[in-house]
Amino acid sequence: MTEDISAFIQRLEENPNNKFARFHLGQAYFAKGDYGNALVHFNACVEASEEWMMAHLYLAKAYLGLNQRGDATRHLERTIRLAEEQNHEDPLDEARSLLEECRLD
């Protein structure tokens, strides 16, 4: 995983506007359990493209990893709206399930 992080960091250094490298870097940090760094990159993705459903979903999951349920809820609700608009069933189901868990806690 460290190699993935290094590779994505290098891609971003070469092209700071590469939003896909930034998203994948966020995913690599997330997979490592480094939710703080993941948030930085997923937030940048959402700022670059407000309609990026998967960036909102991962942002919510990173907030959940940091036990920041209010921020997670906001992004899960956004994910649900975008998934419905974009007809993406799997992310929609995942976001609904995570939102329900947030509300039960």
Secondary structure, DSSP 4 states (H G I P E B T S, - for coil): -HHHHHHHHHHHHH-TT-HHHHHHHHHHHHHHT-HHHHHHHHHHHHHH-TT-HHHHHHHHHHHHHTT-HHHHHHHHHHHHHHHHHHT-HHHHHHHHHHHHHHHH-
